[in-house]
């Protein structure tokens, strides 16, 4: 800073304010009498009276002349000495404070510069990561399309062979074809899930808007999983009560129910239990109003989830641990899609779980009756 104590002359008027100079001169006058005056190096009166006479003593600081002093009266010499010593101390401390302040300011300026450069690097890194994420999403979407096209042909030809369109087949061949179709359908579901997740990151969710009975969807999905559960001795208990008509997309609502049931059955040990309850409830956890939404509650007696992992289970590709991935399979996409679809319907999804004691997933959907849908459709037609 030009003119500051780091690179310019020390200015007495800046270090000791005129009011402080006047107070100092008054104190010395009361003790020693006479008149006193303080001038800057150029001869400008800073404090005191010109009646003090011609300046007769320089005021120095670290070998630099920063002002002059004048005194009159019988004890003028003593007054000059006292005034010089006192002003010297004041200037020393004031200059030290200013040096410290300017050093701190310079350090802050350098730190700010470093932070600015660091932020620029972070911004460039974030932009690069966003670009890589976009490329990843595009790659997943493209590969999913490319994989699904030939797989659809494999399924189609396998179905035609199973139906005997290419000639009669033996029972053993029919079993092989059934296995091929089962695994191909499973692979197609995985590819579709990857494509759906890639779509989530690039475009907002587009929903069909129809009056849907959640009870019908839940009952249908429970029936679908009943055979799989029975083979392992798992009992699925279903309870449906109250209103269950919501406004939404049937396909996506079915996928939410399917994902929650699939997880519950998958992670429940043999001869365990799965509970499915559908009924009125609050829209969000802890909400006092208990009839704003239809609440789907899926409870299992499985492995549970640790507290530090609960916040991650709705993230894409997350698995509780590598051992569970090997033991139970799956890609970790079902809950990601379920969360996206529930929230796209204006609902909420959360989990209550304890390691080793199972998990309870709660998904809520705003309660919208069929006549509300008709009113909205009529309003849209009029507009």
C-alpha positions in Angstrom: 0.0 0.0 0.0 1.6 3.3 -1.1 2.4 5.7 1.7 1.8 3.0 4.5 4.4 2.1 7.1 5.5 -0.9 5.1 6.7 1.1 2.2 6.5 4.9 3.0 7.2 7.5 5.6 5.5 7.3 9.0 2.9 10.0 9.4 2.4 11.3 13.0 -1.1 12.7 12.2 -2.2 9.2 11.1 -0.8 7.3 14.1 -1.9 9.8 16.8 -5.1 11.5 16.3 -5.3 15.3 16.9 -7.7 14.8 19.8 -5.1 12.6 21.5 -2.3 15.1 20.8 -4.3 17.9 22.4 -5.1 15.7 25.5 -1.3 14.9 25.9 -0.3 18.6 25.5 -2.9 19.6 28.1 -1.6 17.0 30.6 2.0 18.3 30.2 0.9 21.9 30.5 -0.9 21.2 33.8 2.3 19.6 35.2 5.0 22.0 33.8 3.1 25.0 32.6 3.9 27.1 29.5 2.8 26.6 26.0 3.4 23.5 23.8 3.0 22.7 20.1 3.4 19.7 17.8 4.2 20.1 14.0 4.6 17.7 11.2 7.9 17.5 9.3 6.6 20.1 6.8 5.9 22.6 9.5 2.1 22.2 9.7 0.7 22.7 13.2 -0.9 19.5 14.4 -1.8 20.4 18.0 -1.1 23.1 20.6 -0.5 26.8 20.2 1.7 28.8 17.9 2.5 30.9 21.0 4.9 28.0 22.0 7.5 29.6 19.7 9.8 28.2 17.2 10.1 24.4 17.1 13.3 23.4 18.9 13.2 19.7 19.1 12.8 17.0 16.5 10.5 14.0 17.1 12.2 10.8 15.7 11.1 7.2 15.3 13.6 4.6 14.3 16.0 7.3 13.0 13.3 9.0 10.9 12.1 12.5 11.6 8.3 12.4 11.9 7.7 15.9 13.5 8.9 18.8 15.6 8.1 20.1 19.0 7.9 23.6 20.5 7.7 24.7 24.1 7.8 28.0 26.1 7.9 28.8 29.7 10.3 28.3 32.6 10.4 24.5 32.3 10.3 24.3 28.5 13.3 21.9 28.3 11.6 19.4 30.7 8.3 19.8 28.9 10.0 19.0 25.5 11.7 15.9 27.0 8.5 14.6 28.6 6.5 15.4 25.5 9.1 13.7 23.2 9.3 10.6 25.4 5.5 10.2 25.7 4.9 10.8 22.0 7.7 8.4 21.1 5.9 5.6 23.1 2.5 6.5 21.5 4.0 6.4 18.0 5.8 3.2 18.6 2.7 1.3 19.8 0.5 2.9 17.2 2.9 2.0 14.4 3.3 -1.5 15.7 -0.5 -1.9 15.7 -0.7 -0.5 12.1 2.1 -2.8 11.0 0.3 -5.8 12.5 -3.0 -4.7 10.9 -1.3 -4.2 7.5 0.5 -7.5 7.8 -2.8 -9.2 8.6 -4.4 -7.5 5.7 -1.7 -8.6 3.3 -2.0 -12.2 4.7 -5.7 -12.1 4.2 -5.2 -10.8 0.6 -2.9 -13.6 -0.2 -5.2 -16.1 1.4 -8.1 -14.7 -0.5 -6.1 -15.0 -3.7 -5.3 -18.6 -2.9 -8.9 -19.4 -2.1 -10.0 -17.7 -5.3 -7.5 -19.8 -7.3 -8.6 -22.9 -5.4 -12.3 -22.2 -6.1 -11.5 -21.8 -9.8 -9.8 -25.1 -9.8 -12.8 -26.6 -8.0 -15.1 -25.1 -10.5 -13.1 -26.5 -13.4 -13.1 -29.9 -11.6 -16.8 -29.8 -11.0 -17.5 -28.8 -14.6 -15.3 -31.7 -15.7 -17.1 -34.1 -13.4 -20.5 -32.9 -14.7 -19.3 -33.5 -18.2 -18.1 -37.0 -17.3 -21.4 -37.7 -15.5 -23.3 -36.5 -18.6 -21.1 -38.7 -20.8 -21.6 -41.6 -18.4 -25.4 -41.2 -18.5 -25.4 -41.0 -22.3 -23.2 -44.1 -22.5 -25.5 -46.0 -20.2 -28.5 -45.0 -22.2 -26.9 -45.9 -25.5 -25.5 -49.2 -24.3 -28.9 -50.1 -22.7 -30.6 -49.5 -26.0 -27.9 -51.4 -27.9 -28.1 -54.4 -25.5 -31.9 -54.5 -25.3 -32.3 -54.7 -29.1 -30.5 -58.0 -29.7 -31.8 -59.4 -26.4 -35.4 -58.7 -27.5 -34.7 -60.8 -30.6 -33.2 -63.6 -28.5 -36.4 -63.7 -26.4 -38.6 -63.5 -29.4 -36.9 -66.5 -31.2 -36.8 -68.5 -28.0 -40.5 -68.0 -27.5 -41.2 -69.1 -31.1 -39.1 -72.2 -30.6 -40.9 -72.9 -27.3 -44.2 -72.6 -29.1 -43.1 -75.2 -31.7 -43.0 -72.7 -34.7 -39.6 -74.1 -35.7 -40.6 -77.7 -35.3 -41.4 -80.1 -32.5 -39.2 -79.9 -29.4 -38.6 -82.5 -26.7 -39.5 -82.0 -23.0 -35.8 -81.5 -22.2 -35.5 -78.8 -24.9 -38.6 -77.1 -23.6 -37.0 -76.9 -20.1 -33.8 -75.4 -21.7 -35.9 -72.8 -23.6 -37.8 -72.0 -20.4 -34.5 -71.4 -18.6 -33.3 -69.2 -21.5 -36.5 -67.1 -21.4 -36.4 -66.8 -17.7 -32.8 -65.6 -17.6 -33.3 -63.4 -20.7 -36.3 -61.7 -19.0 -34.2 -61.2 -15.9 -31.4 -59.6 -18.0 -33.9 -57.5 -19.8 -35.2 -56.2 -16.5 -31.7 -55.2 -15.4 -30.9 -53.5 -18.7 -34.2 -51.6 -18.5 -33.4 -50.5 -14.9 -30.0 -49.2 -16.0 -31.7 -47.3 -18.8 -34.3 -45.9 -16.4 -31.6 -44.6 -14.0 -29.7 -43.0 -16.9 -33.0 -41.3 -17.9 -33.6 -40.1 -14.4 -30.4 -38.1 -14.5 -31.0 -36.5 -17.8 -34.8 -35.7 -18.0 -37.5 -35.0 -15.5 -40.0 -37.7 -14.8 -43.0 -37.7 -17.2 -46.1 -39.3 -15.5 -49.4 -40.4 -16.9 -52.2 -39.0 -14.8 -54.9 -41.5 -14.1 -57.0 -42.6 -11.1 -55.2 -45.7 -9.9 -56.3 -48.2 -7.2 -53.1 -48.9 -5.3 -54.9 -51.8 -3.5 -55.3 -53.6 -6.9 -51.6 -53.1 -7.8 -50.4 -54.2 -4.3 -52.6 -57.3 -4.3 -51.4 -58.2 -7.8 -47.7 -57.8 -6.9 -48.1 -59.8 -3.7 -49.6 -62.6 -5.8 -46.7 -62.4 -8.2 -44.1 -62.9 -5.3 -46.2 -65.5 -3.4 -44.8 -68.5 -5.4 -41.2 -67.3 -4.9 -41.8 -66.7 -1.2 -43.5 -70.1 -0.7 -40.5 -72.0 -2.0 -38.5 -70.5 0.8 -41.1 -70.8 3.5 -41.6 -67.1 3.7 -45.1 -65.9 4.7 -46.4 -62.7 3.1 -49.1 -61.1 5.2 -51.3 -58.5 3.3 -53.5 -55.9 5.0 -55.5 -53.3 3.0 -57.8 -50.8 4.7 -59.4 -47.5 3.7 -59.2 -45.5 0.6 -56.4 -46.3 -1.9 -57.2 -44.4 -5.1 -54.4 -42.0 -6.1 -53.6 -40.0 -9.2 -50.6 -41.3 -11.0 -48.8 -43.6 -13.4 -49.8 -47.3 -13.2 -46.5 -48.6 -14.6 -44.3 -46.6 -12.3 -46.5 -47.3 -9.2 -46.3 -51.0 -10.0 -42.5 -50.7 -10.2 -42.4 -49.1 -6.8 -44.4 -51.8 -5.2 -42.4 -54.5 -7.0 -39.1 -53.1 -5.9 -40.1 -52.9 -2.2 -41.6 -56.4 -2.3 -38.6 -57.8 -4.2 -36.1 -56.4 -1.6 -38.2 -57.6 1.3 -38.4 -61.2 0.0 -34.8 -61.2 -1.2 -33.3 -60.2 2.2 -35.7 -62.2 4.4 -34.2 -65.5 5.5 -36.0 -68.8 4.8 -39.1 -69.3 6.9 -39.1 -65.6 7.7 -42.0 -63.2 7.2 -42.9 -60.2 5.1 -45.7 -57.8 6.0 -47.5 -55.6 3.5 -49.9 -52.9 4.7 -51.8 -50.3 2.7 -53.9 -47.6 4.3 -54.3 -44.0 5.1 -51.5 -42.2 6.8 -49.4 -39.0 7.0 -47.5 -37.8 3.9 -44.2 -37.3 5.6 -42.6 -38.9 8.7 -43.6 -37.1 11.9 -46.5 -35.3 10.3 -49.6 -35.0 12.6 -52.2 -35.3 9.8 -52.9 -39.0 9.3 -55.3 -39.0 6.3 -53.4 -36.9 3.7 -51.9 -39.9 1.9 -52.1 -43.5 1.1 -49.3 -45.2 2.9 -47.6 -48.4 1.7 -45.6 -50.2 4.5 -43.4 -53.2 3.6 -41.8 -54.9 6.6 -39.3 -57.8 6.5 -37.4 -59.9 9.0 -34.2 -59.7 7.1 -30.6 -58.5 7.7 -31.5 -54.9 8.4 -29.3 -51.9 7.6 -26.8 -50.0 9.7 -27.4 -46.4 10.7 -24.5 -45.0 8.6 -25.8 -46.8 5.5 -29.4 -45.8 5.7 -28.8 -42.4 3.9 -27.1 -44.3 1.0 -29.6 -47.0 0.2 -31.5 -44.9 -2.3 -28.3 -44.0 -4.2 -27.7 -45.7 -7.6 -25.8 -49.0 -7.5 -25.4 -49.0 -3.7 -25.3 -52.3 -1.9 -25.1 -52.7 1.8 -21.8 -54.6 1.5 -20.0 -56.8 -1.0 -21.0 -60.0 0.9 -24.7 -59.2 0.5 -24.2 -58.5 -3.2 -22.8 -62.0 -3.6 -25.4 -63.6 -1.4 -28.5 -61.8 -2.6 -27.6 -60.4 -6.0 -29.1 -57.3 -7.6 -27.7 -54.1 -9.0 -28.8 -51.6 -6.3 -31.1 -49.7 -8.7 -34.6 -50.8 -7.5 -34.7 -48.4 -4.5 -33.2 -45.5 -6.6 -36.0 -45.9 -9.1 -38.6 -46.4 -6.4 -37.6 -43.1 -4.6 -37.6 -41.2 -7.9 -41.1 -42.5 -8.9 -42.6 -41.9 -5.4 -41.3 -38.3 -5.3 -42.4 -37.7 -8.8 -46.0 -38.5 -7.5 -45.5 -35.9 -4.7 -44.9 -38.6 -2.1 -42.1 -39.6 0.3 -40.2 -42.8 0.9 -38.1 -43.6 4.0 -36.9 -46.6 6.0 -36.9 -47.7 9.6 -34.4 -50.4 10.2 -32.2 -52.1 12.8 -29.3 -54.4 11.9 -30.2 -58.0 12.4 -33.9 -57.2 13.0 -35.2 -56.4 9.6 -36.4 -53.2 7.8 -39.6 -51.3 7.3 -40.0 -49.3 4.1 -42.7 -46.7 4.0 -43.8 -45.1 0.8 -46.6 -42.4 0.7 -48.7 -41.1 -2.1 -51.0 -38.0 -1.9 -54.6 -39.1 -1.6 -56.3 -38.1 -4.9 -59.8 -39.5 -5.7 -61.1 -40.2 -9.1 -63.6 -37.4 -9.0 -60.7 -35.0 -8.4 -59.1 -36.3 -11.6 -62.3 -35.6 -13.5 -62.4 -32.1 -12.1 -58.9 -31.4 -13.2 -59.4 -32.9 -16.6 -62.5 -30.7 -17.1 -60.6 -27.6 -16.0 -57.9 -28.4 -18.5 -60.4 -28.8 -21.3 -62.0 -25.5 -20.5 -58.6 -23.7 -20.5 
